[in-house]
Amino acid sequence: MTTANGHPSSVAPAPAWARRAAHAIALCALPSGLWRIAMASGVYVGYSDQVLRDVFAIPGWGIAYVVGLSVFAEPAALFPLLLVSDRWQPVRPRTLAALAWIASGLLILVAL
């Protein structure tokens, strides 16, 4: 089998169950992201105004926190789709491993 750029593909395509699982991960993160954005924009999501002020600091810096969390969580939930797509197959396994280590290190630094 050859890839779009004419190089032979040495990696088998991802199994169907892995593709379904990657889509499920992306879809599972979507409702919480939409809920956080609704909360930040002032839509009633089940909390009183006092709880939003005291616990979440909304309005204020809490808006940046919940929107930032959604902006960070959605691409993280979409990452498994990249892993099962055919676009990563032309990348050499050593290059992909290096990218995975760099991404893991950056995530640890951000968490610290």
All heavy atoms as an XYZ file, in Angstrom:
836
protein
N       0.845     -1.166      0.000
C       0.000      0.000      0.000
C       0.896      1.236      0.000
O       1.899      1.279      0.691
C      -0.889     -0.001      1.248
C      -1.690      1.236      1.331
S      -3.085      1.327      2.455
C      -2.718      0.443      3.871
N       0.537      2.264     -0.745
C       1.310      3.492     -0.788
C       0.495      4.634     -0.224
O      -0.729      4.610     -0.213
C       1.731      3.836     -2.237
O       0.561      4.001     -3.010
C       2.612      2.752     -2.828
N       1.206      5.635      0.265
C       0.546      6.805      0.823
C       0.318      7.830     -0.273
O       0.668      7.620     -1.425
C       1.410      7.417      1.944
O       2.668      7.783      1.384
C       1.607      6.433      3.076
N      -0.249      8.964      0.074
C      -0.573      9.986     -0.909
C       0.678     10.558     -1.585
O       0.631     10.971     -2.729
C      -1.361     11.115     -0.245
N       1.812     10.566     -0.870
C       3.015     11.122     -1.469
C       3.848     10.061     -2.189
O       4.968     10.328     -2.601
C       3.857     11.853     -0.419
C       4.247     10.960      0.735
O       4.005      9.763      0.707
N       4.846     11.551      1.754
N       3.330      8.851     -2.335
C       3.994      7.814     -3.112
C       4.910      6.909     -2.328
O       5.421      5.940     -2.863
N       5.125      7.172     -1.051
C       5.991      6.322     -0.239
C       5.207      5.111      0.242
O       4.025      5.215      0.561
C       6.536      7.082      0.958
C       7.413      8.237      0.590
N       7.926      8.427     -0.655
C       7.853      9.276      1.335
C       8.663      9.524     -0.680
N       8.620     10.067      0.526
N       5.851      3.964      0.323
C       5.125      2.795      0.817
C       4.807      2.945      2.307
O       5.603      3.462      3.076
C       6.105      1.638      0.580
C       7.438      2.266      0.409
C       7.216      3.656     -0.089
N       3.624      2.515      2.666
C       3.193      2.588      4.057
C       3.566      1.305      4.764
O       3.200      0.215      4.347
C       1.683      2.806      4.119
O       1.240      2.752      5.445
N       4.320      1.425      5.867
C       4.724      0.242      6.620
C       3.853      0.038      7.851
O       4.033     -0.912      8.582
C       6.185      0.370      7.033
O       6.346      1.498      7.877
N       2.919      0.945      8.086
C       2.067      0.869      9.266
C       0.662      0.487      8.821
O       0.102      1.083      7.903
C       2.041      2.226      9.998
C       1.158      2.139     11.220
C       3.445      2.655     10.380
N       0.106     -0.498      9.477
C      -1.261     -0.927      9.160
C      -2.247      0.128      9.643
O      -1.992      0.832     10.615
C      -1.549     -2.253      9.839
N      -3.382      0.277      8.982
C      -4.379      1.243      9.450
C      -4.917      0.849     10.823
O      -4.890     -0.326     11.204
C      -5.466      1.191      8.386
C      -5.211     -0.021      7.585
C      -3.786     -0.411      7.771
N      -5.379      1.842     11.538
C      -5.914      1.600     12.880
C      -7.158      0.724     12.787
O      -7.950      0.846     11.851
C      -6.257      2.920     13.544
N      -7.350     -0.167     13.760
C      -8.553     -1.002     13.745
C      -9.815     -0.155     13.922
O      -9.774      0.954     14.437
C      -8.364     -1.940     14.938
C      -7.072     -1.624     15.564
C      -6.461     -0.478     14.856
N     -10.908     -0.711     13.510
C     -12.185      0.018     13.568
C     -12.564      0.371     14.997
O     -13.078      1.467     15.257
C     -13.288     -0.811     12.921
N     -12.289     -0.517     15.955
C     -12.647     -0.221     17.341
C     -11.842      0.970     17.867
O     -12.354      1.765     18.670
C     -12.441     -1.442     18.240
C     -11.014     -1.872     18.389
C     -10.363     -2.819     17.658
C     -10.058     -1.347     19.298
N      -9.054     -2.912     18.060
C      -8.843     -2.020     19.070
C     -10.090     -0.371     20.288
C      -7.678     -1.752     19.793
C      -8.941     -0.102     21.000
C      -7.756     -0.792     20.762
N     -10.595      1.122     17.417
C      -9.775      2.248     17.869
C     -10.301      3.558     17.286
O     -10.323      4.588     17.969
C      -8.323      2.029     17.476
N     -10.738      3.518     16.040
C     -11.321      4.716     15.427
C     -12.614      5.113     16.135
O     -12.857      6.284     16.397
C     -11.585      4.482     13.954
C     -10.319      4.400     13.130
C     -10.680      4.173     11.660
N      -9.501      3.959     10.875
C      -8.830      4.932     10.265
N      -9.240      6.167     10.378
N      -7.756      4.658      9.576
N     -13.455      4.124     16.447
C     -14.697      4.427     17.171
C     -14.408      4.987     18.553
O     -15.066      5.922     19.012
C     -15.574      3.181     17.264
C     -16.254      2.836     15.959
C     -17.334      1.782     16.139
N     -16.829      0.516     16.628
C     -16.432     -0.489     15.865
N     -16.489     -0.373     14.553
N     -15.988     -1.614     16.394
N     -13.421      4.439     19.240
C     -13.062      4.928     20.576
C     -12.534      6.360     20.509
O     -12.850      7.188     21.375
C     -12.022      4.002     21.210
N     -11.736      6.674     19.493
C     -11.217      8.033     19.351
C     -12.348      9.031     19.105
O     -12.336     10.137     19.663
C     -10.200      8.081     18.215
N     -13.322      8.657     18.300
C     -14.474      9.533     18.082
C     -15.293      9.684     19.365
O     -15.803     10.767     19.659
C     -15.348      9.002     16.947
C     -14.786      9.283     15.597
N     -13.886      8.446     14.986
C     -14.989     10.313     14.748
C     -13.559      8.952     13.815
N     -14.216     10.086     13.639
N     -15.428      8.614     20.129
C     -16.185      8.677     21.387
C     -15.504      9.600     22.389
O     -16.174     10.355     23.102
C     -16.346      7.276     21.975
N     -14.178      9.570     22.453
C     -13.451     10.457     23.366
C     -13.721     11.909     23.011
O     -13.985     12.739     23.885
C     -11.943     10.143     23.322
C     -11.663      8.786     23.950
C     -11.139     11.229     24.015
C     -10.260      8.277     23.707
N     -13.648     12.215     21.723
C     -13.892     13.597     21.291
C     -15.324     14.026     21.608
O     -15.557     15.160     22.035
C     -13.614     13.729     19.801
N     -16.281     13.133     21.419
C     -17.676     13.484     21.684
C     -17.989     13.571     23.174
O     -18.867     14.338     23.584
C     -18.606     12.483     21.006
C     -18.660     12.590     19.486
C     -19.501     11.459     18.905
C     -19.199     13.934     19.056
N     -17.284     12.816     24.006
C     -17.534     12.856     25.453
C     -17.072     14.178     26.074
O     -17.644     14.620     27.072
C     -16.828     11.695     26.143
S     -17.652     10.121     25.883
N     -16.042     14.789     25.523
C     -15.540     16.045     26.089
C     -16.381     17.250     25.664
O     -16.337     18.293     26.311
C     -14.091     16.253     25.667
N     -17.137     17.132     24.612
C     -17.879     18.262     24.074
C     -18.947     18.821     25.026
O     -18.995     20.047     25.222
C     -18.509     17.874     22.734
C     -19.192     18.985     21.968
C     -18.197     20.078     21.606
C     -19.842     18.425     20.725
N     -19.802     18.025     25.671
C     -20.834     18.614     26.534
C     -20.280     19.423     27.699
O     -20.803     20.492     28.020
C     -21.620     17.397     27.042
C     -21.364     16.336     26.056
C     -19.990     16.576     25.526
N     -19.207     18.952     28.323
C     -18.658     19.709     29.447
C     -18.055     21.025     28.980
O     -18.141     22.042     29.676
C     -17.632     18.879     30.212
O     -16.542     18.556     29.377
N     -17.427     21.028     27.802
C     -16.896     22.280     27.270
C     -17.991     23.277     26.965
O     -17.870     24.473     27.272
N     -19.063     22.804     26.366
C     -20.193     23.694     26.085
C     -20.835     24.200     27.372
O     -21.240     25.364     27.466
C     -21.227     22.972     25.217
C     -20.778     22.636     23.799
C     -21.849     21.791     23.098
C     -20.481     23.890     23.020
N     -20.900     23.353     28.390
C     -21.468     23.747     29.675
C     -20.616     24.832     30.327
O     -21.142     25.823     30.840
C     -21.569     22.518     30.587
C     -22.106     22.823     31.937
C     -23.417     22.979     32.283
C     -21.351     23.005     33.129
N     -23.519     23.244     33.616
C     -22.261     23.266     34.161
C     -20.003     22.971     33.425
C     -21.856     23.502     35.464
C     -19.601     23.195     34.721
C     -20.525     23.459     35.733
N     -19.289     24.672     30.285
C     -18.413     25.686     30.874
C     -18.515     27.012     30.135
O     -18.519     28.079     30.753
C     -16.967     25.198     30.883
C     -16.681     24.182     31.956
C     -15.195     23.913     32.094
N     -14.633     23.264     30.927
C     -14.493     21.959     30.782
N     -14.881     21.158     31.754
N     -13.955     21.454     29.702
N     -18.590     26.968     28.820
C     -18.710     28.211     28.056
C     -20.059     28.875     28.327
O     -20.143     30.101     28.446
C     -18.488     27.941     26.561
C     -17.004     27.599     26.333
C     -18.903     29.127     25.708
C     -16.672     27.142     24.948
N     -21.112     28.087     28.463
C     -22.422     28.647     28.811
C     -22.368     29.290     30.193
O     -22.911     30.382     30.405
C     -23.490     27.560     28.763
N     -21.697     28.657     31.143
C     -21.575     29.204     32.495
C     -20.813     30.525     32.457
O     -21.189     31.493     33.117
C     -20.856     28.201     33.403
C     -20.723     28.660     34.836
S     -20.103     27.404     35.959
C     -18.446     27.159     35.381
N     -19.749     30.594     31.660
C     -18.948     31.807     31.586
C     -19.696     32.940     30.891
O     -19.458     34.114     31.189
C     -17.647     31.533     30.845
N     -20.605     32.600     29.988
C     -21.325     33.648     29.260
C     -22.593     34.108     29.969
O     -23.303     34.961     29.451
C     -21.651     33.177     27.848
O     -22.490     32.052     27.898
N     -22.895     33.555     31.131
C     -24.019     34.042     31.923
C     -25.292     33.249     31.795
O     -26.312     33.623     32.375
N     -25.276     32.151     31.069
C     -26.456     31.300     30.949
C     -26.633     30.537     32.264
O     -25.659     30.069     32.852
C     -26.294     30.325     29.767
C     -27.445     29.347     29.694
C     -26.151     31.090     28.467
N     -27.854     30.421     32.733
C     -28.111     29.694     33.972
C     -27.809     28.208     33.767
O     -28.384     27.561     32.896
C     -29.568     29.868     34.413
C     -29.889     29.114     35.673
C     -29.418     29.533     36.904
C     -30.645     27.954     35.623
C     -29.696     28.835     38.057
C     -30.943     27.237     36.768
C     -30.458     27.685     37.989
O     -30.732     26.981     39.129
N     -26.878     27.676     34.569
C     -26.481     26.273     34.443
C     -26.680     25.505     35.748
O     -26.139     24.421     35.920
C     -25.010     26.152     33.980
C     -24.843     26.627     32.561
C     -24.072     26.873     34.926
N     -27.462     26.050     36.664
C     -27.768     25.337     37.886
C     -27.132     25.932     39.126
O     -27.407     25.478     40.232
N     -26.278     26.914     38.989
C     -25.645     27.561     40.137
C     -26.276     28.916     40.380
O     -26.609     29.634     39.446
C     -24.140     27.758     39.907
C     -23.344     26.491     39.892
C     -22.617     26.135     38.768
C     -23.299     25.655     40.990
C     -21.874     24.977     38.741
C     -22.557     24.492     40.975
C     -21.858     24.158     39.856
O     -21.121     23.017     39.829
N     -26.382     29.281     41.651
C     -26.893     30.617     41.973
C     -25.791     31.641     41.693
O     -24.617     31.310     41.547
C     -27.306     30.678     43.446
O     -26.165     30.565     44.280
N     -26.187     32.897     41.642
C     -25.208     33.961     41.390
C     -24.156     34.019     42.494
O     -22.993     34.304     42.232
C     -25.916     35.312     41.269
C     -26.732     35.427     39.996
O     -26.433     34.676     39.040
O     -27.651     36.266     39.955
N     -24.565     33.746     43.730
C     -23.619     33.786     44.842
C     -22.564     32.673     44.702
O     -21.379     32.907     44.927
C     -24.354     33.635     46.169
C     -23.417     33.689     47.358
C     -24.164     33.550     48.675
O     -25.378     33.404     48.691
N     -23.417     33.600     49.764
N     -22.966     31.483     44.317
C     -22.014     30.380     44.122
C     -21.063     30.699     42.972
O     -19.865     30.454     43.067
C     -22.762     29.049     43.881
C     -21.802     27.953     43.475
C     -23.538     28.640     45.119
N     -21.588     31.261     41.893
C     -20.725     31.626     40.774
C     -19.682     32.655     41.194
O     -18.523     32.579     40.793
C     -21.546     32.159     39.603
C     -22.360     31.130     38.826
C     -23.228     31.821     37.787
C     -21.455     30.115     38.171
N     -20.086     33.633     42.024
C     -19.140     34.643     42.500
C     -18.140     34.054     43.480
O     -16.939     34.260     43.356
C     -19.887     35.799     43.171
C     -20.390     36.848     42.240
C     -20.849     38.089     43.008
N     -21.763     37.763     44.115
C     -23.082     37.627     43.988
N     -23.636     37.791     42.810
N     -23.836     37.342     45.023
N     -18.620     33.312     44.465
C     -17.748     32.845     45.553
C     -16.850     31.677     45.144
O     -15.675     31.639     45.499
C     -18.592     32.432     46.761
C     -19.348     33.605     47.364
O     -18.970     34.765     47.060
O     -20.309     33.368     48.114
N     -17.383     30.728     44.425
C     -16.634     29.511     44.107
C     -15.873     29.646     42.792
O     -14.697     29.277     42.707
C     -17.586     28.287     44.059
C     -16.829     27.031     43.658
C     -18.266     28.095     45.405
N     -16.520     30.163     41.767
C     -15.926     30.183     40.431
C     -15.373     31.550     40.024
O     -14.770     31.670     38.963
C     -16.952     29.724     39.382
C     -17.372     28.309     39.544
C     -18.612     27.992     40.072
C     -16.521     27.275     39.185
C     -19.004     26.677     40.217
C     -16.906     25.963     39.336
C     -18.140     25.662     39.857
N     -15.586     32.591     40.844
C     -15.138     33.962     40.554
C     -15.691     34.452     39.217
O     -14.977     35.051     38.408
C     -13.625     34.068     40.579
N     -16.960     34.169     38.982
C     -17.637     34.629     37.765
C     -18.690     35.639     38.185
O     -19.544     35.315     39.012
C     -18.287     33.450     37.012
C     -17.206     32.527     36.490
C     -19.154     33.948     35.871
C     -17.721     31.278     35.827
N     -18.721     36.846     37.724
C     -17.844     37.450     36.720
C     -16.487     37.797     37.327
O     -16.370     38.076     38.513
C     -18.595     38.693     36.283
C     -19.445     39.064     37.444
C     -19.779     37.781     38.152
N     -15.491     37.807     36.515
C     -14.118     38.080     36.937
C     -13.165     37.124     36.252
O     -13.387     36.682     35.119
N     -12.087     36.784     36.975
C     -11.056     35.907     36.410
C     -11.555     34.489     36.182
O     -10.953     33.731     35.427
C      -9.827     35.871     37.321
C      -9.049     37.134     37.241
C      -9.033     38.152     38.149
C      -8.193     37.540     36.179
N      -8.228     39.156     37.714
C      -7.696     38.799     36.504
C      -7.814     36.961     34.979
C      -6.828     39.480     35.682
C      -6.946     37.641     34.156
C      -6.464     38.888     34.507
N     -12.638     34.109     36.822
C     -13.179     32.773     36.630
C     -13.623     32.519     35.205
O     -13.584     31.389     34.717
N     -14.022     33.574     34.520
C     -14.429     33.426     33.118
C     -13.246     32.966     32.283
O     -13.351     32.044     31.479
C     -15.027     34.735     32.582
C     -16.346     35.036     33.293
C     -15.227     34.675     31.073
C     -16.928     36.386     32.959
N     -12.088     33.605     32.489
C     -10.885     33.206     31.744
C     -10.496     31.773     32.086
O     -10.052     31.014     31.218
C      -9.731     34.158     32.055
N     -10.685     31.382     33.346
C     -10.330     30.025     33.762
C     -11.211     28.982     33.075
O     -10.700     28.024     32.487
C     -10.435     29.886     35.275
C     -10.334     28.468     35.746
C      -9.123     27.789     35.702
C     -11.449     27.782     36.208
C      -9.014     26.472     36.114
C     -11.358     26.467     36.620
C     -10.141     25.826     36.572
O     -10.046     24.524     36.974
N     -12.528     29.159     33.131
C     -13.404     28.127     32.572
C     -13.339     28.087     31.051
O     -13.396     27.013     30.454
C     -14.862     28.247     33.076
C     -14.949     28.006     34.553
C     -15.476     29.575     32.722
N     -13.198     29.248     30.409
C     -13.056     29.247     28.953
C     -11.700     28.655     28.562
O     -11.596     27.864     27.623
C     -13.246     30.668     28.380
C     -12.857     30.732     26.917
C     -14.682     31.112     28.565
N     -10.641     29.018     29.299
C      -9.318     28.450     29.032
C      -9.288     26.948     29.226
O      -8.640     26.222     28.459
N      -9.993     26.470     30.230
C     -10.071     25.029     30.456
C     -10.764     24.334     29.293
O     -10.321     23.272     28.834
C     -10.811     24.742     31.761
C     -10.895     23.300     32.214
C      -9.504     22.722     32.427
C     -11.708     23.207     33.482
N     -11.807     24.943     28.769
C     -12.490     24.371     27.610
C     -11.604     24.396     26.371
O     -11.563     23.429     25.609
C     -13.781     25.135     27.327
O     -14.693     24.944     28.376
N     -10.888     25.498     26.184
C     -10.001     25.619     25.022
C      -8.872     24.599     25.109
O      -8.416     24.072     24.096
C      -9.462     27.066     24.920
C      -8.305     27.178     23.955
C     -10.580     28.008     24.539
N      -8.407     24.281     26.306
C      -7.349     23.281     26.485
C      -7.892     21.860     26.367
O      -7.249     20.979     25.788
C      -6.679     23.474     27.848
C      -5.623     22.466     28.151
C      -4.384     22.544     27.536
C      -5.869     21.443     29.043
C      -3.403     21.607     27.811
C      -4.895     20.506     29.325
C      -3.661     20.589     28.708
N      -9.088     21.618     26.903
C      -9.626     20.259     26.954
C     -10.104     19.756     25.596
O      -9.964     18.562     25.297
C     -10.785     20.196     27.957
N     -10.645     20.629     24.783
C     -11.176     20.177     23.491
C     -10.076     19.674     22.550
O     -10.210     18.583     21.991
C     -12.008     21.272     22.833
C     -13.280     21.628     23.597
C     -14.175     20.439     23.865
O     -14.355     19.579     22.975
O     -14.707     20.348     24.976
N      -8.973     20.399     22.357
C      -7.905     19.827     21.515
C      -7.297     18.565     22.119
O      -6.906     17.650     21.390
C      -6.861     20.938     21.417
C      -7.610     22.182     21.686
C      -8.694     21.806     22.647
N      -7.226     18.506     23.448
C      -6.707     17.292     24.081
C      -7.620     16.103     23.796
O      -7.147     14.978     23.603
C      -6.569     17.506     25.591
N      -8.920     16.346     23.744
C      -9.856     15.266     23.434
C      -9.823     14.894     21.953
O     -10.161     13.767     21.592
C     -11.274     15.673     23.836
N      -9.402     15.823     21.101
C      -9.305     15.533     19.672
C      -7.997     14.835     19.305
O      -7.883     14.278     18.213
C      -9.443     16.826     18.861
C     -10.818     17.475     18.886
C     -10.761     18.834     18.208
C     -11.844     16.587     18.233
N      -7.016     14.847     20.189
C      -5.711     14.257     19.898
C      -5.794     12.774     19.518
O      -5.093     12.348     18.597
C      -4.768     14.465     21.082
C      -3.373     14.017     20.814
C      -2.589     14.671     19.884
C      -2.843     12.934     21.485
C      -1.297     14.256     19.623
C      -1.568     12.510     21.234
C      -0.786     13.180     20.306
N      -6.619     11.952     20.174
C      -6.709     10.549     19.738
C      -7.160     10.381     18.293
O      -6.792      9.405     17.645
C      -7.718      9.928     20.707
C      -7.621     10.768     21.925
C      -7.351     12.154     21.430
N      -7.940     11.324     17.771
C      -8.331     11.238     16.362
C      -7.110     11.348     15.446
O      -7.048     10.697     14.410
C      -9.335     12.339     16.021
C     -10.747     12.125     16.530
C     -11.602     13.351     16.256
C     -11.370     10.904     15.909
N      -6.135     12.164     15.838
C      -4.910     12.257     15.044
C      -4.129     10.955     15.080
O      -3.498     10.573     14.099
C      -4.030     13.390     15.555
C      -4.510     14.797     15.256
C      -3.589     15.813     15.922
C      -4.543     15.032     13.775
N      -4.165     10.292     16.221
C      -3.388      9.060     16.353
C      -3.928      7.924     15.501
O      -3.171      7.048     15.089
C      -3.324      8.638     17.816
C      -2.565      9.584     18.732
C      -2.650      9.094     20.163
C      -1.123      9.715     18.295
N      -5.226      7.922     15.225
C      -5.795      6.837     14.421
C      -6.001      7.238     12.971
O      -6.434      6.427     12.164
C      -7.129      6.320     15.015
C      -6.925      5.740     16.391
C      -8.184      7.398     15.025
N      -5.687      8.489     12.635
C      -5.889      8.915     11.249
C      -4.725      8.451     10.379
O      -3.652      8.101     10.857
C      -6.031     10.430     11.175
O      -4.781     11.043     11.369
N      -4.953      8.466      9.078
C      -3.921      8.047      8.134
C      -2.869      9.123      7.908
O      -1.832      8.852      7.326
C      -4.562      7.685      6.796
C      -5.465      6.474      6.914
O      -5.228      5.664      7.828
O      -6.393      6.350      6.111
N      -3.104     10.323      8.363
C      -2.152     11.409      8.143
C      -0.860     11.199      8.920
O       0.183     11.703      8.535
C      -2.758     12.744      8.534
C      -3.884     13.154      7.634
C      -4.431     14.499      8.080
N      -5.580     14.851      7.300
C      -5.533     15.651      6.259
N      -4.394     16.158      5.878
N      -6.620     15.934      5.599
N      -0.884     10.486     10.032
C       0.324     10.268     10.832
C       1.158      9.117     10.298
O       2.289      8.932     10.698
C      -0.041      9.983     12.283
C      -0.426     11.212     13.015
C      -1.691     11.655     13.234
C       0.438     12.178     13.605
N      -1.668     12.830     13.924
C      -0.378     13.171     14.168
C       1.802     12.306     13.716
C       0.148     14.271     14.832
C       2.329     13.400     14.375
C       1.499     14.363     14.918
N       0.621      8.326      9.399
C       1.362      7.150      8.943
C       2.638      7.474      8.183
O       3.613      6.761      8.343
C       0.453      6.249      8.114
C      -0.557      5.539      8.980
C      -1.416      4.583      8.179
O      -1.280      4.504      6.972
N      -2.284      3.875      8.860
N       2.699      8.534      7.352
C       3.967      8.812      6.688
C       5.072      9.255      7.645
O       6.244      9.201      7.305
C       3.626      9.933      5.708
C       2.168      9.852      5.511
C       1.621      9.330      6.792
N       4.717      9.699      8.860
C       5.719     10.120      9.828
C       6.438      8.879     10.362
O       5.807      7.886     10.713
C       5.061     10.900     10.981
C       6.079     11.299     12.013
C       4.340     12.122     10.442
N       7.758      8.967     10.398
C       8.527      7.837     10.905
C       8.215      7.592     12.383
O       7.972      8.542     13.129
C      10.014      8.108     10.727
C      10.428      8.128      9.275
C      11.890      8.375      9.142
N      12.172      9.718      9.663
C      13.352     10.119     10.087
N      14.373      9.295     10.084
N      13.545     11.339     10.544
N       8.224      6.352     12.841
C       7.909      6.059     14.245
C       8.828      6.774     15.229
O       8.396      7.192     16.290
C       8.069      4.540     14.342
C       7.828      4.058     12.956
C       8.338      5.132     12.050
N      10.102      6.945     14.889
C      11.017      7.642     15.803
C      10.630      9.111     15.931
O      10.700      9.686     17.009
C      12.454      7.520     15.319
C      12.949      6.095     15.352
C      14.365      6.052     14.930
N      15.131      5.825     16.146
C      16.429      5.665     16.177
N      17.115      5.730     15.064
N      17.042      5.440     17.310
N      10.206      9.720     14.836
C       9.772     11.115     14.874
C       8.497     11.249     15.694
O       8.357     12.162     16.498
C       9.537     11.641     13.445
O      10.716     11.445     12.681
C       9.156     13.095     13.452
N       7.574     10.323     15.501
C       6.330     10.342     16.260
C       6.597     10.137     17.748
O       5.983     10.786     18.594
C       5.377      9.277     15.725
C       3.950      9.314     16.243
C       3.318     10.665     15.966
C       3.130      8.219     15.615
N       7.534      9.251     18.078
C       7.891      9.032     19.486
C       8.490     10.298     20.091
O       8.183     10.661     21.232
C       8.848      7.867     19.609
N       9.343     10.983     19.338
C       9.938     12.223     19.838
C       8.862     13.282     20.066
O       8.885     13.994     21.079
C      10.995     12.724     18.860
N       7.919     13.390     19.136
C       6.819     14.338     19.313
C       5.983     14.002     20.541
O       5.550     14.893     21.271
C       5.936     14.355     18.070
C       6.507     15.036     16.833
C       5.585     14.808     15.639
C       6.703     16.508     17.080
N       5.764     12.729     20.779
C       4.986     12.312     21.950
C       5.711     12.677     23.247
O       5.092     13.150     24.204
C       4.711     10.816     21.894
N       7.012     12.486     23.291
C       7.783     12.846     24.489
C       7.777     14.360     24.706
O       7.649     14.831     25.841
C       9.217     12.339     24.387
C       9.345     10.907     24.761
C       9.533      9.844     23.934
C       9.278     10.364     26.083
N       9.573      8.680     24.640
C       9.429      8.964     25.969
C       9.088     10.913     27.346
C       9.411      8.125     27.073
C       9.078     10.066     28.441
C       9.230      8.691     28.300
N       7.925     15.114     23.643
C       7.908     16.577     23.767
C       6.548     17.057     24.258
O       6.457     17.896     25.163
C       8.284     17.228     22.426
C       9.753     16.969     22.115
C       7.986     18.720     22.430
C      10.163     17.344     20.713
N       5.480     16.518     23.681
C       4.135     16.913     24.107
C       3.884     16.528     25.572
O       3.310     17.313     26.328
C       3.090     16.272     23.207
N       4.359     15.358     25.981
C       4.186     14.932     27.370
C       4.956     15.857     28.310
O       4.454     16.245     29.374
C       4.671     13.505     27.550
O       3.928     12.628     26.749
N       6.178     16.191     27.933
C       6.969     17.105     28.765
C       6.344     18.466     28.888
O       6.324     19.050     29.984
N       5.805     18.998     27.795
C       5.143     20.299     27.844
C       3.902     20.254     28.734
O       3.642     21.196     29.487
C       4.788     20.763     26.439
C       5.955     21.215     25.576
C       5.480     21.507     24.156
C       6.618     22.435     26.171
N       3.150     19.170     28.645
C       1.963     19.052     29.494
C       2.327     18.990     30.971
O       1.654     19.565     31.817
C       1.151     17.818     29.091
C       0.368     17.945     27.793
C      -0.283     16.615     27.437
C      -0.671     19.029     27.910
N       3.415     18.299     31.286
C       3.869     18.235     32.686
C       4.305     19.615     33.164
O       3.996     20.027     34.284
C       4.995     17.190     32.835
C       4.420     15.790     32.653
C       5.693     17.322     34.173
C       5.455     14.702     32.564
N       5.029     20.354     32.314
C       5.442     21.707     32.691
C       4.251     22.628     32.917
O       4.233     23.423     33.852
C       6.373     22.284     31.635
C       7.786     21.713     31.605
C       8.570     22.313     30.428
C       8.507     21.985     32.913
N       3.250     22.513     32.057
C       2.054     23.330     32.212
C       1.330     22.957     33.506
O       0.844     23.822     34.229
C       1.123     23.194     30.984
C      -0.247     23.763     31.251
C       1.756     23.857     29.773
N       1.293     21.678     33.815
C       0.611     21.233     35.031
C       1.333     21.726     36.289
O       0.707     22.057     37.287
C       0.512     19.710     35.044
N       2.660     21.759     36.225
C       3.427     22.246     37.385
C       3.298     23.739     37.504
O       3.264     24.314     38.549
C       4.902     21.846     37.249
C       5.167     20.349     37.353
C       6.641     20.077     37.107
C       4.777     19.822     38.716
